[in-house]
């Protein structure tokens, strides 16, 4: 089944307040132990809330919950829960956005270009300030939010945020004008709408278009659009950037990439593109060898393409790696996937008549 939300699937409104908080945290890429710490509940309670969320929303697994959190608007890139629509673009800002745009990449090491020329973004703390603005998708970010997100529990002894903003504004000009891509008001700082193109926004747009194509009955186009979205991930996410925000976004964006890959793989399997799906999952599993969701997805894809022995070999390899690196056994999800393969539970593994 596709993991995207549809008109027939209940929205987050059917959830209780605590369940909405848990779904938001899942959408942000937090694990059960991190959700428990953030919401001051036990890890078992966090897992229980997630299980009830999956049932209420008719979702298959955690990756589907991440996608649903984005699709229903509960989570937006860098913004947390979306409680109200974004403020309209001011006429003056729209007018200043004319001219060559600045391209900003956060789906890898932070980079910025204008007219094909790489821009010097300064040292890592300054880059982290720009990354915070880019990740907030045009929303105004207060100085306190920047301090908390970039410096965390070790705030600077001097008021350095305006200094970093001043330097970034000089670097990030709108075309040949004196105006900058970054604007300041009494509430904080933000990227001028329309003046910068952020690869994260482009990626989310492609994923939305892929869901539209799927609902229109064109899974081939959905796969193509997901491929374009995944191609935007280049290298280590926010490599080297300091601060709690960058650390959280690395986790969340990594989970988002996996969720998009899962959507693509499901559609590939429906199209009979077994070798392509397996190759995609092998590559992702090599990058994230301790990610049990990816291991389970790979096991399912191998089984659905008729490679039961290879699927069980993936389980054995994951079990050894978890024991050697973390000293833990496989999760219940991974064990259940293995048991379904051993039983030949084709319904549980999503095998259709055309898939064997």
The 8 nearest C-alpha neighbors of each residue, nearest first, counted from 0:
[[1, 2, 265, 349, 59, 266, 262, 3],
 [2, 0, 3, 262, 265, 266, 63, 4],
 [3, 1, 63, 0, 262, 4, 66, 58],
 [2, 4, 1, 67, 66, 5, 210, 63],
 [3, 5, 67, 8, 70, 2, 6, 71],
 [6, 4, 8, 7, 3, 214, 9, 70],
 [5, 7, 8, 4, 9, 10, 214, 3],
 [8, 6, 5, 9, 4, 10, 57, 56],
 [7, 9, 5, 6, 4, 56, 10, 57],
 [10, 8, 56, 7, 13, 11, 55, 12],
 [9, 11, 12, 13, 71, 8, 56, 4],
 [10, 12, 13, 14, 19, 9, 71, 73],
 [11, 13, 10, 14, 9, 15, 19, 16],
 [14, 12, 11, 10, 9, 15, 55, 56],
 [15, 13, 12, 11, 18, 19, 16, 52],
 [14, 16, 18, 17, 19, 13, 12, 11],
 [15, 17, 19, 18, 20, 14, 21, 12],
 [18, 16, 20, 19, 15, 21, 48, 14],
 [17, 19, 21, 15, 20, 16, 14, 48],
 [20, 18, 22, 16, 21, 17, 14, 23],
 [21, 19, 17, 23, 18, 22, 24, 16],
 [20, 22, 18, 24, 23, 19, 25, 17],
 [23, 21, 25, 19, 24, 20, 26, 18],
 [22, 24, 26, 20, 21, 25, 19, 74],
 [23, 25, 27, 21, 26, 22, 29, 20],
 [26, 24, 22, 28, 27, 29, 23, 65],
 [27, 25, 65, 23, 28, 24, 68, 22],
 [26, 28, 251, 24, 25, 29, 23, 74],
 [27, 29, 251, 25, 26, 250, 254, 24],
 [30, 28, 25, 24, 33, 27, 34, 31],
 [29, 31, 33, 32, 34, 28, 25, 24],
 [30, 32, 34, 33, 42, 45, 35, 46],
 [33, 31, 35, 42, 34, 30, 36, 45],
 [32, 34, 36, 30, 35, 31, 29, 37],
 [35, 33, 31, 37, 36, 32, 29, 38],
 [36, 34, 40, 32, 42, 41, 33, 38],
 [35, 37, 33, 39, 34, 38, 32, 40],
 [36, 38, 34, 35, 39, 33, 40, 24],
 [39, 37, 35, 40, 36, 34, 20, 21],
 [40, 38, 36, 35, 37, 41, 34, 42],
 [41, 39, 35, 38, 44, 42, 36, 45],
 [40, 42, 44, 35, 43, 45, 39, 36],
 [41, 43, 45, 35, 44, 32, 31, 46],
 [44, 42, 46, 41, 45, 47, 31, 40],
 [45, 43, 47, 41, 42, 46, 48, 40],
 [46, 44, 42, 48, 47, 43, 35, 31],
 [45, 47, 43, 49, 44, 48, 31, 50],
 [48, 46, 44, 50, 45, 49, 43, 51],
 [47, 49, 45, 51, 50, 46, 18, 44],
 [50, 48, 52, 46, 47, 51, 53, 45],
 [49, 51, 47, 53, 52, 48, 46, 54],
 [52, 50, 54, 48, 49, 53, 55, 47],
 [51, 53, 49, 55, 54, 50, 56, 48],
 [52, 54, 58, 50, 56, 51, 55, 57],
 [53, 55, 51, 57, 52, 56, 50, 58],
 [56, 54, 52, 53, 57, 51, 13, 9],
 [57, 55, 53, 9, 58, 54, 52, 8],
 [56, 58, 54, 55, 53, 59, 8, 9],
 [59, 57, 53, 56, 63, 60, 64, 54],
 [58, 60, 63, 53, 57, 61, 2, 64],
 [61, 59, 63, 62, 58, 64, 53, 2],
 [60, 62, 64, 63, 65, 59, 25, 53],
 [63, 61, 65, 258, 64, 60, 66, 257],
 [62, 64, 2, 66, 60, 61, 65, 58],
 [65, 63, 67, 61, 62, 66, 68, 60],
 [66, 64, 26, 62, 68, 63, 67, 25],
 [65, 67, 63, 69, 64, 68, 3, 70],
 [68, 66, 70, 64, 69, 65, 4, 71],
 [69, 67, 65, 73, 26, 66, 74, 71],
 [70, 68, 74, 72, 66, 67, 71, 73],
 [69, 71, 67, 72, 68, 4, 66, 3],
 [70, 72, 69, 68, 73, 67, 10, 11],
 [73, 71, 69, 74, 70, 81, 68, 75],
 [74, 72, 80, 68, 81, 71, 69, 23],
 [75, 73, 69, 80, 79, 72, 68, 23],
 [74, 76, 78, 79, 77, 69, 72, 81],
 [77, 75, 78, 134, 135, 136, 74, 79],
 [78, 76, 135, 134, 79, 75, 136, 248],
 [79, 77, 75, 135, 76, 80, 81, 74],
 [78, 80, 74, 75, 77, 81, 23, 76],
 [81, 79, 73, 74, 82, 78, 23, 75],
 [80, 82, 73, 83, 74, 79, 72, 75],
 [83, 81, 80, 84, 73, 72, 79, 85],
 [82, 84, 81, 85, 86, 80, 72, 73],
 [85, 83, 86, 82, 81, 87, 72, 138],
 [84, 86, 87, 83, 138, 137, 81, 88],
 [85, 87, 84, 88, 138, 83, 89, 139],
 [88, 86, 89, 85, 84, 90, 192, 93],
 [89, 87, 90, 86, 93, 192, 92, 91],
 [88, 90, 92, 91, 87, 93, 86, 94],
 [89, 91, 93, 92, 94, 88, 95, 87],
 [92, 90, 94, 93, 89, 95, 88, 96],
 [91, 93, 95, 89, 94, 90, 191, 96],
 [94, 92, 90, 96, 91, 95, 89, 88],
 [93, 95, 91, 92, 96, 97, 90, 89],
 [94, 96, 92, 93, 97, 91, 178, 173],
 [97, 95, 194, 93, 94, 193, 92, 98],
 [96, 98, 95, 94, 99, 194, 173, 93],
 [97, 99, 174, 100, 173, 96, 175, 194],
 [100, 98, 174, 173, 101, 114, 113, 97],
 [101, 99, 195, 194, 98, 102, 113, 173],
 [100, 102, 195, 113, 112, 196, 103, 194],
 [103, 101, 196, 112, 111, 195, 197, 113],
 [104, 102, 111, 197, 110, 196, 101, 198],
 [103, 105, 110, 198, 109, 106, 197, 111],
 [104, 106, 109, 107, 237, 108, 199, 103],
 [107, 105, 232, 236, 104, 233, 199, 231],
 [106, 108, 236, 234, 233, 235, 237, 105],
 [109, 107, 237, 238, 236, 235, 110, 105],
 [108, 110, 105, 237, 104, 107, 130, 111],
 [111, 109, 104, 103, 108, 112, 105, 117],
 [110, 112, 103, 102, 118, 117, 104, 101],
 [113, 111, 117, 102, 116, 118, 101, 115],
 [112, 114, 101, 116, 115, 102, 100, 117],
 [113, 115, 116, 112, 99, 101, 100, 117],
 [116, 114, 113, 112, 117, 102, 101, 111],
 [117, 115, 112, 113, 114, 118, 111, 119],
 [118, 116, 112, 111, 115, 113, 119, 110],
 [119, 117, 112, 111, 120, 116, 170, 113],
 [118, 120, 121, 117, 170, 111, 110, 122],
 [121, 119, 126, 118, 167, 122, 125, 170],
 [120, 122, 119, 125, 126, 123, 167, 124],
 [121, 123, 125, 124, 126, 120, 127, 119],
 [122, 124, 126, 125, 240, 127, 121, 241],
 [125, 123, 127, 126, 122, 128, 241, 149],
 [124, 126, 128, 127, 123, 163, 122, 121],
 [125, 127, 123, 129, 124, 128, 120, 130],
 [126, 128, 130, 124, 125, 129, 240, 123],
 [127, 129, 125, 131, 126, 130, 124, 145],
 [130, 128, 126, 132, 131, 127, 133, 125],
 [129, 131, 127, 133, 132, 128, 134, 126],
 [132, 130, 128, 134, 129, 133, 127, 135],
 [131, 133, 129, 135, 130, 134, 189, 190],
 [134, 132, 130, 135, 131, 136, 129, 197],
 [135, 133, 77, 131, 136, 132, 76, 130],
 [136, 134, 77, 132, 78, 133, 138, 137],
 [135, 137, 134, 138, 133, 76, 77, 132],
 [136, 138, 190, 189, 135, 192, 139, 191],
 [139, 137, 135, 136, 189, 140, 85, 78],
 [138, 140, 189, 188, 187, 137, 141, 186],
 [141, 139, 188, 187, 189, 144, 138, 142],
 [142, 140, 187, 144, 143, 186, 188, 145],
 [141, 143, 145, 144, 187, 146, 140, 160],
 [142, 144, 146, 141, 145, 147, 140, 148],
 [145, 143, 147, 141, 146, 142, 148, 140],
 [146, 144, 148, 142, 143, 147, 149, 141],
 [145, 147, 143, 150, 144, 149, 148, 142],
 [146, 148, 151, 144, 145, 150, 149, 143],
 [147, 149, 244, 145, 243, 146, 151, 242],
 [148, 150, 242, 146, 145, 147, 151, 127],
 [151, 149, 154, 242, 146, 153, 147, 148],
 [152, 150, 147, 153, 148, 149, 243, 242],
 [151, 153, 154, 150, 147, 243, 146, 242],
 [152, 154, 151, 150, 155, 147, 156, 146],
 [155, 153, 150, 152, 151, 146, 156, 147],
 [156, 154, 157, 153, 158, 159, 150, 146],
 [155, 157, 154, 158, 159, 153, 150, 160],
 [158, 156, 155, 159, 154, 160, 162, 161],
 [157, 159, 160, 161, 156, 155, 162, 154],
 [158, 160, 162, 161, 157, 163, 155, 156],
 [159, 161, 163, 162, 158, 164, 142, 146],
 [162, 160, 164, 163, 159, 165, 158, 142],
 [163, 161, 165, 159, 160, 164, 166, 158],
 [162, 164, 160, 166, 165, 161, 125, 167],
 [163, 165, 161, 167, 162, 166, 168, 160],
 [166, 164, 162, 168, 163, 167, 161, 169],
 [167, 165, 169, 163, 168, 164, 162, 170],
 [166, 168, 170, 164, 169, 165, 171, 163],
 [167, 169, 165, 171, 179, 170, 166, 181],
 [170, 168, 166, 167, 171, 172, 165, 179],
 [171, 169, 167, 168, 172, 166, 118, 119],
 [170, 172, 168, 180, 179, 169, 167, 173],
 [173, 171, 179, 180, 178, 174, 170, 169],
 [174, 172, 179, 178, 176, 180, 175, 98],
 [173, 175, 98, 99, 176, 172, 100, 97],
 [174, 176, 173, 177, 172, 98, 178, 99],
 [175, 177, 178, 174, 173, 172, 179, 98],
 [178, 176, 172, 179, 175, 173, 174, 169],
 [179, 177, 176, 173, 172, 180, 95, 168],
 [180, 178, 172, 181, 168, 173, 171, 177],
 [179, 181, 191, 171, 190, 194, 172, 173],
 [182, 180, 190, 179, 189, 191, 168, 188],
 [181, 183, 189, 188, 191, 190, 180, 179],
 [184, 182, 188, 187, 189, 181, 185, 186],
 [183, 185, 186, 187, 188, 182, 139, 189],
 [184, 186, 187, 183, 188, 141, 139, 142],
 [187, 185, 184, 141, 139, 188, 140, 183],
 [188, 186, 141, 140, 184, 183, 185, 139],
 [189, 187, 183, 139, 140, 182, 141, 184],
 [190, 188, 139, 137, 182, 181, 132, 138],
 [189, 191, 181, 137, 180, 192, 182, 132],
 [190, 192, 180, 194, 181, 182, 193, 92],
 [193, 191, 194, 190, 137, 88, 93, 92],
 [192, 194, 96, 195, 191, 93, 196, 100],
 [193, 195, 96, 100, 191, 192, 180, 101],
 [196, 194, 101, 100, 193, 102, 197, 180],
 [195, 197, 102, 103, 101, 198, 100, 194],
 [198, 196, 103, 199, 200, 104, 102, 195],
 [197, 199, 201, 104, 200, 202, 103, 196],
 [200, 198, 202, 201, 197, 203, 106, 105],
 [201, 199, 203, 202, 198, 197, 204, 136],
 [202, 200, 198, 204, 199, 203, 205, 197],
 [201, 203, 228, 199, 205, 204, 200, 198],
 [204, 202, 206, 200, 205, 201, 207, 199],
 [205, 203, 201, 207, 202, 206, 200, 208],
 [204, 206, 208, 202, 207, 203, 228, 224],
 [207, 205, 209, 203, 208, 204, 225, 202],
 [206, 208, 204, 210, 209, 205, 203, 211],
 [207, 209, 211, 205, 206, 210, 212, 204],
 [210, 208, 221, 206, 212, 211, 207, 224],
 [209, 211, 213, 207, 208, 212, 214, 206],
 [210, 212, 208, 214, 209, 213, 215, 207],
 [213, 211, 215, 209, 217, 221, 210, 214],
 [214, 212, 218, 210, 216, 217, 215, 211],
 [213, 215, 211, 216, 212, 210, 217, 5],
 [214, 216, 212, 213, 217, 211, 218, 210],
 [217, 215, 213, 214, 218, 212, 211, 219],
 [216, 218, 213, 212, 219, 220, 215, 221],
 [219, 217, 221, 213, 220, 266, 222, 216],
 [220, 218, 222, 221, 217, 223, 270, 266],
 [219, 221, 223, 222, 218, 217, 224, 212],
 [220, 222, 209, 218, 224, 212, 219, 223],
 [223, 221, 225, 219, 263, 220, 224, 218],
 [222, 224, 220, 226, 221, 225, 219, 227],
 [225, 223, 227, 221, 226, 209, 222, 205],
 [226, 224, 228, 222, 227, 223, 263, 206],
 [227, 225, 223, 229, 224, 228, 222, 230],
 [226, 228, 224, 230, 225, 229, 223, 231],
 [229, 227, 202, 225, 226, 230, 231, 205],
 [228, 230, 226, 231, 227, 232, 225, 256],
 [231, 229, 227, 232, 228, 226, 233, 225],
 [230, 232, 229, 228, 233, 106, 202, 198],
 [233, 231, 106, 230, 229, 107, 234, 228],
 [234, 232, 107, 231, 106, 235, 230, 236],
 [233, 235, 107, 236, 232, 108, 106, 238],
 [236, 234, 107, 238, 108, 237, 233, 106],
 [235, 237, 107, 238, 106, 249, 108, 234],
 [238, 236, 108, 107, 109, 240, 105, 235],
 [239, 237, 108, 235, 236, 240, 107, 109],
 [238, 240, 237, 241, 123, 108, 236, 235],
 [239, 241, 238, 127, 123, 237, 245, 242],
 [242, 240, 149, 239, 245, 124, 127, 123],
 [241, 243, 149, 150, 244, 245, 148, 151],
 [244, 242, 246, 148, 245, 151, 247, 149],
 [245, 243, 148, 247, 246, 242, 248, 149],
 [246, 244, 248, 247, 243, 242, 249, 240],
 [245, 247, 243, 249, 244, 248, 242, 250],
 [248, 246, 244, 250, 249, 245, 243, 251],
 [247, 249, 251, 245, 250, 246, 252, 244],
 [250, 248, 246, 252, 247, 251, 236, 253],
 [251, 249, 253, 247, 248, 28, 252, 254],
 [250, 252, 28, 248, 27, 254, 253, 249],
 [251, 253, 255, 254, 249, 250, 248, 256],
 [252, 254, 256, 250, 255, 251, 249, 257],
 [255, 253, 257, 251, 252, 256, 28, 258],
 [256, 254, 252, 258, 253, 257, 251, 259],
 [255, 257, 253, 259, 254, 258, 252, 260],
 [256, 258, 260, 254, 255, 259, 261, 253],
 [259, 257, 255, 261, 62, 260, 256, 254],
 [260, 258, 262, 256, 261, 257, 255, 263],
 [259, 261, 257, 263, 258, 262, 264, 256],
 [262, 260, 258, 264, 259, 263, 257, 265],
 [263, 261, 259, 265, 260, 264, 1, 2],
 [262, 264, 260, 266, 222, 261, 265, 225],
 [263, 265, 267, 261, 276, 266, 262, 260],
 [266, 264, 268, 262, 267, 263, 261, 269],
 [265, 267, 269, 263, 264, 268, 218, 270],
 [268, 266, 264, 272, 270, 269, 265, 276],
 [267, 269, 271, 265, 270, 266, 272, 273],
 [268, 270, 266, 267, 271, 265, 354, 272],
 [269, 271, 267, 268, 272, 266, 218, 219],
 [270, 272, 268, 269, 273, 267, 354, 353],
 [273, 271, 267, 268, 270, 275, 274, 276],
 [274, 272, 276, 275, 271, 268, 304, 277],
 [273, 275, 277, 276, 272, 278, 304, 279],
 [276, 274, 278, 273, 277, 272, 279, 267],
 [277, 275, 264, 273, 279, 278, 274, 267],
 [276, 278, 280, 274, 279, 275, 281, 273],
 [277, 279, 281, 275, 280, 276, 274, 282],
 [280, 278, 276, 282, 277, 281, 275, 283],
 [279, 281, 283, 277, 282, 278, 297, 284],
 [280, 282, 284, 278, 283, 279, 277, 285],
 [283, 281, 285, 280, 279, 284, 278, 286],
 [282, 284, 280, 286, 285, 281, 287, 279],
 [285, 283, 287, 281, 288, 286, 282, 280],
 [284, 286, 282, 283, 288, 287, 281, 280],
 [287, 285, 283, 284, 288, 282, 281, 289],
 [286, 288, 284, 290, 285, 289, 283, 293],
 [289, 287, 284, 285, 290, 286, 317, 320],
 [290, 288, 287, 291, 321, 320, 317, 284],
 [291, 289, 287, 292, 293, 288, 294, 284],
 [290, 292, 294, 293, 289, 295, 333, 330],
 [291, 293, 295, 294, 290, 296, 333, 332],
 [294, 292, 296, 291, 295, 290, 284, 297],
 [293, 295, 291, 297, 292, 296, 298, 290],
 [294, 296, 298, 292, 293, 297, 333, 291],
 [297, 295, 293, 299, 298, 294, 300, 292],
 [298, 296, 300, 294, 299, 295, 280, 301],
 [297, 299, 310, 295, 301, 296, 300, 302],
 [300, 298, 296, 302, 297, 301, 303, 348],
 [299, 301, 297, 303, 302, 298, 296, 277],
 [302, 300, 306, 304, 298, 310, 303, 299],
 [301, 303, 307, 306, 305, 299, 304, 300],
 [302, 304, 300, 305, 301, 350, 354, 299],
 [305, 303, 301, 302, 273, 306, 300, 355],
 [304, 306, 302, 303, 307, 355, 301, 354],
 [307, 305, 302, 301, 309, 308, 304, 310],
 [306, 308, 302, 310, 309, 305, 311, 301],
 [309, 307, 311, 310, 306, 312, 302, 301],
 [310, 308, 312, 311, 306, 307, 313, 301],
 [311, 309, 298, 307, 313, 301, 308, 312],
 [310, 312, 314, 308, 313, 309, 315, 307],
 [311, 313, 309, 315, 314, 310, 316, 308],
 [312, 314, 316, 310, 311, 315, 317, 309],
 [315, 313, 311, 317, 312, 316, 318, 310],
 [316, 314, 312, 318, 317, 313, 319, 311],
 [315, 317, 313, 319, 314, 318, 312, 320],
 [318, 316, 320, 314, 319, 315, 321, 313],
 [317, 319, 315, 321, 316, 320, 329, 314],
 [320, 318, 322, 316, 317, 321, 323, 315],
 [319, 321, 317, 323, 322, 318, 324, 316],
 [322, 320, 318, 325, 324, 319, 323, 327],
 [321, 323, 326, 327, 319, 320, 325, 324],
 [322, 324, 320, 321, 326, 325, 319, 327],
 [325, 323, 321, 322, 320, 326, 327, 319],
 [326, 324, 321, 327, 322, 323, 320, 328],
 [325, 327, 322, 323, 324, 321, 328, 320],
 [328, 326, 322, 325, 321, 329, 323, 324],
 [329, 327, 322, 321, 330, 318, 326, 319],
 [330, 328, 318, 333, 334, 331, 327, 321],
 [331, 329, 333, 332, 334, 328, 291, 327],
 [330, 332, 334, 333, 335, 329, 336, 328],
 [333, 331, 335, 330, 334, 336, 295, 292],
 [332, 334, 336, 330, 335, 331, 295, 329],
 [335, 333, 331, 337, 336, 332, 338, 330],
 [334, 336, 338, 332, 337, 333, 331, 339],
 [337, 335, 333, 339, 334, 338, 332, 340],
 [336, 338, 334, 340, 335, 339, 341, 333],
 [337, 339, 335, 341, 340, 336, 342, 334],
 [340, 338, 344, 342, 336, 341, 337, 343],
 [339, 341, 343, 337, 338, 342, 344, 336],
 [340, 342, 338, 339, 343, 337, 344, 311],
 [343, 341, 339, 344, 340, 338, 345, 337],
 [342, 344, 340, 341, 345, 339, 338, 348],
 [345, 343, 339, 342, 347, 346, 340, 348],
 [344, 346, 348, 350, 347, 343, 349, 351],
 [347, 345, 349, 348, 344, 350, 351, 343],
 [346, 348, 344, 345, 349, 339, 350, 336],
 [347, 349, 345, 346, 350, 299, 344, 339],
 [350, 348, 346, 347, 345, 351, 303, 299],
 [349, 351, 345, 348, 303, 354, 346, 352],
 [352, 350, 354, 353, 349, 355, 345, 346],
 [351, 353, 354, 355, 350, 345, 349, 303],
 [354, 352, 351, 355, 271, 350, 269, 270],
 [353, 355, 351, 352, 350, 303, 304, 271],
 [354, 353, 305, 352, 304, 303, 351, 350]]
